[in-house]
Amino acid sequence: MIEFHDVSFSFDNNTLISHVNFRMDDGAFIGILGPNGGGKSTFLRLALGLLKPNQGSVIRTDEKVAYLSQTTAVSDASFQCTVEELVSLGLVGRHTIFLSKSQREKVRSVLKEHNLYDLRKRLLTELSGGQLQRARIAKALIGDPSLIVFDEPDAGMDEANHHHLIETLNSLHQQGKSILFVSHHPHDLEKADQIYFIEDGEMITYEEELKRGHHHVSL
């Protein structure tokens, strides 16, 4: 569960989030739309506890959270390891160095689920952008998080990998996972329980945004 109570956030006298009230129940699929620079990333950082509001409060009860950023991030791409090793890192804890037999089996299962098994020995530098993002998604999900936050993870994806992403998203929702998904594409959010629009720090429902007469693609 995530709750925002009259949350505002400013930086260098620039208001990035203004008086936002928001609630996301456990198991909900929430979509977020809005232009670049409108406040979406700031909203996510507040929700994840990476930023503290200047005003109001943020409450989050989920303990196991997975965060997926855009494919333009190079942190994983520049890491010299194989796909299998990257996905395995999702199971490695503070006190874990070697994976157990059951954990190794889980890695194999997740690799197959995300169509990565044939690529398991490939270095990350040998992958396409879409393949790398699939590997990052598998790494995030193998730890069985209760809340998954997607920040435009389809940036740079080809059609096949994008289709796989949306199928994964909807499957996670059916499994009862909490999903917070930021996208530029309203059609990706057809199965969302609610969609919000963030612009100039203001957060309203997508229905309200459409009623304002702005020309966005409707669902």
Beta strands, then each sheet from edge to edge (+ up, - down):
strand 1: 2-11
strand 2: 14-24
strand 3: 29-33
strand 4: 55-60
strand 5: 65-68
strand 6: 147-151
strand 7: 178-182
strand 8: 194-199
strand 9: 202-205
sheet 1: 2+ 1- 4+
sheet 2: 5+ 6+ 7+ 3+ 8+ 9-
end
